[in-house]
Amino acid sequence: MPKLNTTRAGRTAIAAALLLPLISVSALLIEVSPAAAGAHAAAKKKSKGFTVRLNSGTLTLAFTAASWSKISGGSPTVGVTTTPTEPATSTPTGTFAFPIRGGSLNSLTGRGLVSAKGGLTISSHLSIGGLFESSSTASASLPFATLGSSSTLTLSSANFRPAAVAMFKLATAHVKAVGSRHSVTINRIPASLTPAGLQFFGTSFKAGETVATVSIAAKG
């Protein structure tokens, strides 16, 4: 009998020893799984970026030197001037800054909408020897940028019906956004004139040529 008890005890000890690695592995799995799931969720959240609701910042329209020379300057006989409409401001080299008033952008992709205040006015005059003189003005205001698979900059002008028309086509394919939970910055988006833009700014421009760049520094 004592010999039988010893054999059973030995078998019990061996069985217990074999179960220890399984218990340890199970405990490890229980302990690691929540951490792995948390890391996966964080990575998934990070990849989507944040939706930033905009309430301030600046949308900037910077004309190229060649384009600016066509819409500002001239001679006493024939001349064109382009000026900002408050609260927009401009520089002597043709950079217009419009205060952002609303919209939303994705902090990672830069996709979304940006609405701004202010505008610009183009004035032209023609004078021939004091015998003939004419002048005209055209104004556009309230820039509205749509950034996505098809990106445009829309302005409103009394010269069009309906008033709001896309005047610039924006090439965003190679432009990267830099953003956080509270801000998004996108620099130097190439802008070309649409048919409506060509009509507004003048036929001296060519369809498809880059006439300006658009930059956005927005805050939520």
C-alpha positions in Angstrom: 0.0 0.0 0.0 2.7 2.6 0.8 4.2 1.8 -2.6 0.9 2.5 -4.4 0.5 5.8 -2.6 4.0 6.9 -3.6 3.2 6.1 -7.3 0.0 8.1 -7.2 1.7 11.0 -5.6 4.4 10.9 -8.3 1.8 10.9 -11.1 0.0 13.8 -9.5 3.2 15.8 -9.2 4.1 15.1 -12.9 0.6 16.2 -14.1 0.8 19.4 -12.1 4.2 20.2 -13.5 2.9 19.7 -17.1 0.0 22.1 -16.4 2.3 24.9 -15.2 3.5 26.0 -18.7 -0.1 26.1 -20.0 -1.3 28.2 -17.0 1.7 30.6 -17.5 1.0 30.9 -21.3 -2.7 31.6 -20.7 -1.9 34.2 -18.1 0.5 35.9 -20.5 -2.1 35.9 -23.3 -4.7 37.5 -21.0 -2.2 40.1 -19.9 -0.9 41.0 -23.4 -4.1 40.9 -25.4 -5.6 44.2 -24.0 -2.4 46.0 -24.6 -2.2 44.8 -28.2 -5.8 45.8 -28.8 -5.2 49.2 -27.3 -2.2 49.8 -29.6 -4.2 48.7 -32.6 -7.0 51.0 -31.8 -4.6 53.9 -31.3 -2.9 53.3 -34.6 -6.3 53.1 -36.3 -7.4 56.4 -34.7 -4.2 58.1 -35.7 -4.4 57.0 -39.3 -7.8 58.8 -39.7 -6.6 62.1 -38.3 -8.8 64.6 -36.5 -11.7 66.8 -37.8 -10.8 70.4 -37.0 -13.7 72.8 -36.9 -12.3 76.1 -38.1 -12.9 79.5 -36.5 -9.8 81.5 -37.3 -6.7 81.7 -39.4 -5.8 82.9 -42.9 -6.4 81.8 -46.5 -3.7 83.3 -48.7 -3.9 83.8 -52.5 -0.4 84.6 -53.8 -0.2 85.5 -57.5 2.9 84.6 -59.5 5.0 87.6 -60.6 4.0 87.1 -64.2 0.3 87.0 -63.3 0.5 89.9 -61.0 2.0 92.1 -63.7 -1.1 91.5 -65.8 -3.6 92.5 -63.2 -1.8 95.4 -61.6 0.0 98.3 -63.2 0.0 99.5 -66.8 0.4 103.0 -68.3 -1.6 106.2 -68.1 -3.4 105.2 -71.3 -4.2 101.6 -70.4 -4.0 100.4 -66.8 -5.3 97.7 -64.4 -5.2 97.7 -60.7 -6.3 94.9 -58.3 -7.0 95.9 -54.7 -8.3 94.0 -51.6 -11.7 94.4 -50.2 -11.8 94.6 -46.4 -11.2 92.7 -44.2 -8.8 91.2 -46.7 -5.3 92.7 -47.1 -2.6 92.5 -49.8 1.1 93.2 -50.4 2.6 95.2 -53.2 3.7 91.9 -54.8 0.2 90.4 -55.2 -0.3 88.3 -52.1 -3.9 88.5 -50.7 -4.8 87.4 -47.2 -8.4 86.5 -46.3 -9.4 85.9 -42.7 -10.9 82.4 -42.2 -14.5 82.4 -40.8 -15.4 78.8 -40.8 -15.3 75.3 -42.3 -13.6 72.0 -41.3 -10.5 70.2 -42.4 -9.0 66.7 -41.7 -5.7 67.2 -39.9 -4.1 64.3 -41.7 -5.4 64.5 -45.3 -6.2 68.2 -45.5 -9.5 67.4 -47.0 -12.5 69.6 -46.2 -14.0 73.1 -46.6 -12.6 76.5 -45.8 -14.7 79.7 -45.8 -13.1 83.2 -45.6 -14.0 86.8 -45.5 -13.1 89.8 -47.7 -12.4 89.9 -51.5 -10.7 91.7 -54.3 -11.6 94.3 -57.0 -10.1 94.7 -60.4 -10.3 98.1 -62.0 -9.3 98.9 -65.5 -9.2 102.1 -67.5 -8.6 103.2 -71.1 -7.8 106.8 -72.1 -7.1 108.0 -75.7 -5.8 111.5 -76.0 -8.5 113.0 -73.8 -11.0 112.2 -76.5 -12.1 108.8 -75.3 -12.1 107.4 -71.8 -13.7 104.4 -70.2 -13.3 102.4 -67.0 -14.7 99.2 -65.5 -14.6 97.4 -62.2 -15.3 93.8 -61.2 -15.3 92.5 -57.6 -15.2 89.0 -56.1 -15.6 88.1 -52.5 -16.1 85.4 -49.8 -13.4 82.9 -50.9 -14.5 79.3 -50.4 -12.0 76.5 -50.8 -13.1 72.9 -51.4 -10.3 70.4 -50.9 -10.8 66.8 -51.9 -10.7 64.6 -55.0 -11.6 67.7 -57.0 -10.4 70.9 -55.4 -11.5 74.5 -56.2 -11.5 78.0 -54.9 -14.9 79.7 -55.3 -15.6 83.4 -55.1 -18.9 85.3 -55.4 -19.2 88.0 -58.0 -22.1 90.1 -59.4 -20.7 89.4 -62.8 -22.0 85.8 -62.7 -25.4 84.1 -62.3 -25.4 82.3 -59.9 -23.0 84.6 -58.1 -20.7 81.9 -56.6 -18.5 80.3 -59.1 -15.3 78.3 -59.0 -12.6 80.7 -60.4 -9.5 78.6 -59.5 -8.7 74.9 -59.9 -6.5 73.7 -57.1 -3.9 70.9 -57.6 -3.7 69.2 -54.2 -2.2 65.8 -55.3 1.3 66.6 -54.2 0.5 68.9 -51.3 0.8 67.6 -47.7 -1.2 68.9 -44.7 0.4 69.4 -41.4 -2.2 69.2 -38.6 -3.1 68.5 -35.0 -6.3 68.4 -33.0 -6.6 72.2 -33.2 -4.9 73.4 -36.4 -4.2 72.5 -40.0 -1.6 74.1 -42.3 -1.4 73.5 -46.1 1.2 75.5 -48.1 1.5 76.6 -51.7 -1.3 74.7 -53.5 -0.9 75.4 -57.3 -3.9 77.3 -58.6 -5.0 77.7 -62.3 -7.9 79.6 -63.7 -11.2 77.9 -64.6 -13.2 79.2 -67.6 -15.0 81.5 -65.2 -11.7 82.7 -63.7 -10.4 83.5 -67.2 -13.5 85.5 -67.8 -13.1 87.4 -64.6 -9.3 88.1 -64.7 -8.9 88.5 -68.4 -8.2 86.6 -71.5 -4.4 87.4 -71.4 -4.1 84.3 -69.2 -3.8 80.8 -70.7 -6.1 78.0 -69.6 -4.3 75.6 -67.3 -1.3 77.8 -66.4 -0.5 78.2 -62.7 -1.4 81.8 -61.9 -1.1 81.7 -58.1 -0.7 79.5 -55.1 -3.2 79.0 -52.2 -2.0 78.5 -48.6 -4.2 77.8 -45.6 -3.2 78.3 -41.9 -6.3 77.4 -40.0 -7.1 77.0 -36.3 -10.0 75.4 -34.5 
